[in-house]
Amino acid sequence: MSTLVAIVGPTASGKSDFALDLADALGGPPSVEIIGADAMQLYRGMDVGTAKVPQGERRGIQHHQIDVIDIHEDASVAAYQKHAREDASTIMGAGKTPVVVGGSGLYLRALLDKMEFPGTDPKVRARLEDELVTEGAASLHARLESLDPKAAERIDPRNGRRTVRALEVIEITGKPFSASLPEYRYHQPAVQIGISLPVEVLDQKIAARTQRMFELGLVEEVQGLAKMGLADTKTASRATGYRQVLDMLDGEISEEDAKEAIALATRQLARRQIKWFRRDPRITWVDPRDEDSLGRVLQTIRDPQNAEAFL
């Protein structure tokens, strides 16, 4: 099969398990390899809090774009695009099917779609990052809204890093940042499968996963990373779960407060992801609790028209 398959959807919806079931149905290790599309799973050592599938539970399926950068490095969509596309090409060249799984929407689109990245200007970036510190994310987002309402609508006001990038692109190109956002056009034949659950079910799974992370050693994991300077990192320290445990270790909140804060932040993240993915008309949605969900997906990805409709 020369089609790339992507399993997308909100956090805690069961994407990883479904992707492994699909990989088995497509022939297992001799026929399939998985490419991660989770910005925080790129980081080495951030395992429990990012819900990485442990090595012993990967069913022998080779995984890519997991554990590839250190916590002091900034995750880059452009770098991810380059390396993930190289992985996909190598997998297809070996006669296998690449199955992409993750919930980082921009990373997925960078891999799947026709998308080019505007250049960067270190001086402009540094100035905007200083302004982010002094003025705050809300102020910069308000500025973006006045310059490019379409981009502002698609960027979370709390995501200062993405707001800075949008303002940088506007300043150095003289064009709206929204003009650089990709259309829904695949870079190569692809099929996207969205994992859909009722919100109340998803919230229950988020609560259970939060508790399970603490049982699996999230606090100990963060303690180890803190010794490596996690609190001083630009990107890794903002990951859901890690930020709250850092606050707990600093004595700012209790463990129960940390659990509640993590669950709340995860629910908010899930809703932003749902909104992002629901805008994409190419995604075929399935409820993994349905007995025929895997069969429906196999039928979908084996129909060439599904992959070619948006090329």
C-alpha positions as CSV (number, residue, x, y, z in Angstrom):
1,M,0.0,0.0,0.0
2,S,1.4,3.4,-1.0
3,T,-1.0,5.4,1.1
4,L,-0.1,7.0,4.3
5,V,-2.6,6.4,7.1
6,A,-3.1,8.8,10.0
7,I,-5.0,8.1,13.2
8,V,-5.9,11.5,14.7
9,G,-8.1,12.9,17.5
10,P,-8.0,14.3,21.0
11,T,-5.7,13.3,23.8
12,A,-6.7,10.2,25.8
13,S,-9.2,9.0,23.2
14,G,-7.3,5.8,22.5
15,K,-5.4,6.6,19.3
16,S,-2.3,4.6,20.2
17,D,-4.2,1.4,21.0
18,F,-6.3,1.8,17.8
19,A,-3.2,2.4,15.7
20,L,-1.6,-0.8,17.1
21,D,-4.8,-2.8,16.4
22,L,-4.8,-1.4,12.8
23,A,-1.2,-2.2,12.4
24,D,-1.9,-5.8,13.4
25,A,-4.8,-5.9,10.9
26,L,-2.6,-4.7,8.2
27,G,0.0,-7.4,8.7
28,G,2.0,-6.4,11.8
29,P,5.7,-5.7,12.0
30,P,6.6,-7.0,8.5
31,S,4.0,-4.7,6.9
32,V,3.6,-1.6,9.1
33,E,5.7,1.0,11.0
34,I,4.3,3.9,13.1
35,I,5.3,7.5,13.0
36,G,4.4,9.6,16.1
37,A,2.8,13.0,15.7
38,D,2.9,14.3,19.2
39,A,5.1,17.3,19.9
40,M,5.8,16.3,23.5
41,Q,6.6,12.7,22.7
42,L,9.6,13.9,20.7
43,Y,11.3,14.6,24.0
44,R,13.5,11.9,25.6
45,G,12.7,11.2,29.2
46,M,9.2,12.6,29.0
47,D,7.4,9.2,29.0
48,V,4.7,8.9,31.7
49,G,3.3,12.4,31.3
50,T,3.1,12.2,27.5
51,A,1.5,8.7,27.6
52,K,4.2,7.1,25.4
53,V,3.4,3.4,24.6
54,P,6.1,1.5,26.5
55,Q,8.6,-0.5,24.4
56,G,7.2,-3.8,25.7
57,E,3.7,-2.9,24.6
58,R,4.4,-1.8,21.0
59,R,3.8,-5.4,19.6
60,G,7.0,-5.4,17.8
61,I,6.0,-2.4,15.6
62,Q,8.8,0.0,14.8
63,H,8.0,3.5,16.1
64,H,9.5,6.8,14.7
65,Q,9.6,10.4,15.9
66,I,9.6,9.4,19.5
67,D,12.5,10.2,21.9
68,V,14.4,12.2,19.3
69,I,15.3,15.4,21.1
70,D,16.5,16.5,24.5
71,I,14.4,18.6,26.9
72,H,16.6,21.7,26.3
73,E,15.8,21.7,22.6
74,D,12.8,23.5,21.1
75,A,10.5,21.2,19.2
76,S,10.3,22.5,15.6
77,V,7.4,21.8,13.2
78,A,9.7,22.4,10.2
79,A,12.3,19.9,11.6
80,Y,9.5,17.4,12.3
81,Q,8.2,17.7,8.8
82,K,11.6,17.0,7.3
83,H,12.4,14.0,9.4
84,A,8.9,12.5,9.5
85,R,8.6,12.7,5.7
86,E,12.0,11.0,5.4
87,D,10.7,8.2,7.7
88,A,7.5,7.9,5.6
89,S,9.5,7.7,2.4
90,T,11.8,5.0,3.9
91,I,8.9,3.0,5.2
92,M,7.1,3.1,1.8
93,G,10.4,2.3,0.0
94,A,10.6,-0.9,2.1
95,G,7.1,-1.9,0.9
96,K,5.4,-1.1,4.2
97,T,2.5,1.1,5.3
98,P,3.3,4.2,7.5
99,V,0.7,4.7,10.2
100,V,0.9,8.1,11.7
101,V,-0.6,8.6,15.2
102,G,-0.9,11.7,17.3
103,G,-2.9,14.7,18.3
104,S,-0.6,17.6,17.5
105,G,-2.6,19.2,14.7
106,L,0.0,21.4,13.1
107,Y,2.6,18.6,13.2
108,L,0.1,16.3,11.4
109,R,-0.7,18.9,8.8
110,A,3.0,19.6,8.2
111,L,3.6,15.9,7.5
112,L,0.4,15.2,5.5
113,D,-0.2,18.5,3.6
114,K,1.4,20.7,1.1
115,M,3.0,23.1,3.5
116,E,6.0,25.4,3.4
117,F,7.5,27.3,6.3
118,P,8.4,31.0,6.0
119,G,11.9,32.0,7.1
120,T,12.8,33.4,10.5
121,D,14.7,36.4,11.7
122,P,16.5,35.9,15.0
123,K,16.4,39.6,15.9
124,V,12.7,39.9,15.3
125,R,12.1,36.7,17.1
126,A,14.2,37.7,20.1
127,R,12.4,41.1,20.4
128,L,9.0,39.5,20.2
129,E,9.9,36.9,22.8
130,D,11.1,39.7,25.1
131,E,7.7,41.4,24.6
132,L,6.0,38.1,25.4
133,V,7.7,38.1,28.8
134,T,7.0,41.8,29.5
135,E,3.5,42.2,28.0
136,G,2.1,38.7,28.3
137,A,0.5,36.3,25.8
138,A,-2.9,38.0,25.9
139,S,-1.4,41.3,24.8
140,L,0.5,39.8,21.9
141,H,-2.6,37.8,20.8
142,A,-4.6,41.0,20.8
143,R,-2.0,42.6,18.5
144,L,-2.2,39.5,16.2
145,E,-6.0,39.8,16.2
146,S,-5.7,43.4,14.9
147,L,-3.2,42.4,12.2
148,D,-4.5,39.0,11.1
149,P,-8.0,38.1,12.6
150,K,-8.0,34.7,10.8
151,A,-4.7,33.6,12.3
152,A,-5.8,34.9,15.7
153,E,-8.9,32.8,15.6
154,R,-6.9,29.6,15.0
155,I,-4.3,30.2,17.7
156,D,-5.0,29.7,21.3
157,P,-4.5,33.1,23.1
158,R,-2.5,31.2,25.8
159,N,-0.1,29.8,23.2
160,G,2.5,32.6,23.4
161,R,5.0,30.7,21.3
162,R,2.7,30.3,18.3
163,T,1.5,33.9,18.6
164,V,5.1,35.1,18.5
165,R,5.8,33.0,15.4
166,A,2.7,34.5,13.7
167,L,3.8,38.0,14.5
168,E,7.3,37.3,13.3
169,V,6.1,36.0,9.9
170,I,3.8,39.0,9.5
171,E,6.7,41.4,10.2
172,I,9.3,39.7,8.0
173,T,7.0,38.9,5.0
174,G,4.6,41.7,5.1
175,K,1.8,39.2,4.6
176,P,-0.8,37.7,7.0
177,F,0.4,34.6,8.8
178,S,-2.9,33.0,7.8
179,A,-1.6,33.1,4.2
180,S,1.1,30.6,5.1
181,L,-1.3,28.1,6.7
182,P,-1.8,25.1,4.5
183,E,-4.9,24.3,2.5
184,Y,-6.5,20.9,2.9
185,R,-4.3,19.3,0.1
186,Y,-2.3,16.2,0.8
187,H,1.4,16.2,0.1
188,Q,1.0,12.5,-0.9
189,P,-1.9,10.0,-0.9
190,A,-3.2,9.8,2.6
191,V,-6.2,8.7,4.6
192,Q,-7.1,10.2,8.0
193,I,-9.1,8.4,10.6
194,G,-10.4,10.4,13.6
195,I,-11.1,8.8,16.9
196,S,-14.4,10.1,18.3
197,L,-15.9,9.6,21.7
198,P,-18.7,11.4,23.6
199,V,-17.3,14.2,25.7
200,E,-18.4,12.7,28.9
201,V,-16.6,9.4,28.1
202,L,-13.5,11.3,27.1
203,D,-13.6,13.3,30.3
204,Q,-13.8,10.0,32.3
205,K,-10.8,8.6,30.4
206,I,-8.8,11.8,31.1
207,A,-9.5,11.5,34.8
208,A,-8.5,7.9,34.9
209,R,-5.4,8.5,32.9
210,T,-4.3,11.4,35.2
211,Q,-4.6,9.1,38.2
212,R,-2.8,6.3,36.4
213,M,0.1,8.6,35.5
214,F,0.7,9.4,39.2
215,E,0.6,5.7,39.9
216,L,3.1,5.0,37.2
217,G,5.6,7.5,38.6
218,L,4.9,10.9,37.0
219,V,6.2,12.7,40.1
220,E,9.4,10.8,40.1
221,E,9.9,11.3,36.3
222,V,9.5,15.1,36.8
223,Q,11.9,15.1,39.7
224,G,14.5,13.5,37.5
225,L,13.9,15.9,34.7
226,A,13.9,18.9,37.2
227,K,17.5,18.0,38.1
228,M,18.3,18.3,34.4
229,G,16.9,21.8,34.2
230,L,13.3,21.1,33.0
231,A,12.0,24.3,34.7
232,D,14.3,26.5,32.6
233,T,13.3,25.0,29.2
234,K,11.1,27.0,26.8
235,T,8.9,24.2,25.5
236,A,9.2,21.0,27.5
237,S,8.4,22.7,30.8
238,R,5.0,23.8,29.4
239,A,3.8,20.3,28.6
240,T,0.6,19.4,30.3
241,G,1.3,17.4,33.5
242,Y,4.9,18.5,33.8
243,R,4.1,22.2,34.5
244,Q,1.6,21.2,37.2
245,V,4.0,18.8,38.9
246,L,6.8,21.3,38.8
247,D,4.4,23.7,40.7
248,M,3.7,20.9,43.2
249,L,7.4,20.2,43.7
250,D,7.9,23.9,44.4
251,G,5.3,23.7,47.1
252,E,2.9,26.0,45.3
253,I,0.1,23.4,45.1
254,S,-0.8,20.1,46.7
255,E,-0.7,16.7,45.0
256,E,-4.5,16.7,44.8
257,D,-4.5,20.2,43.4
258,A,-1.9,19.1,40.8
259,K,-4.1,16.2,39.7
260,E,-7.1,18.4,39.4
261,A,-5.1,21.0,37.4
262,I,-3.7,18.3,35.1
263,A,-7.2,16.9,34.4
264,L,-8.6,20.3,33.7
265,A,-5.7,21.3,31.4
266,T,-6.1,18.0,29.6
267,R,-9.8,18.5,29.1
268,Q,-9.2,21.9,27.7
269,L,-6.5,20.6,25.4
270,A,-8.8,17.8,24.2
271,R,-11.5,20.3,23.3
272,R,-9.1,22.5,21.3
273,Q,-8.0,19.4,19.5
274,I,-11.5,18.3,18.7
275,K,-12.2,21.8,17.3
276,W,-9.1,21.7,15.2
277,F,-9.7,18.3,13.7
278,R,-13.4,18.8,13.1
279,R,-12.5,21.6,10.7
280,D,-10.9,19.0,8.4
281,P,-13.5,17.6,6.0
282,R,-11.2,14.7,4.9
283,I,-11.2,12.9,8.2
284,T,-13.4,9.8,8.6
285,W,-14.6,9.5,12.2
286,V,-15.0,6.3,14.1
287,D,-16.0,5.4,17.6
288,P,-13.5,2.7,18.7
289,R,-16.1,1.2,21.0
290,D,-18.1,0.0,18.0
291,E,-17.4,-3.6,17.0
292,D,-17.1,-2.8,13.3
293,S,-14.9,0.3,13.7
294,L,-11.7,-1.5,12.6
295,G,-13.4,-3.1,9.7
296,R,-14.8,0.3,8.6
297,V,-11.3,1.8,8.7
298,L,-9.8,-1.1,6.7
299,Q,-12.5,-0.6,4.1
300,T,-11.8,3.2,4.0
301,I,-8.1,3.0,3.6
302,R,-8.3,0.3,0.9
303,D,-10.5,2.5,-1.3
304,P,-8.0,4.5,-3.4
305,Q,-10.6,7.3,-4.0
306,N,-10.4,8.2,-0.3
307,A,-6.6,8.9,-0.6
308,E,-6.8,10.8,-3.9
309,A,-9.9,13.0,-3.3
310,F,-7.9,15.8,-1.8
311,L,-4.6,15.7,-3.7
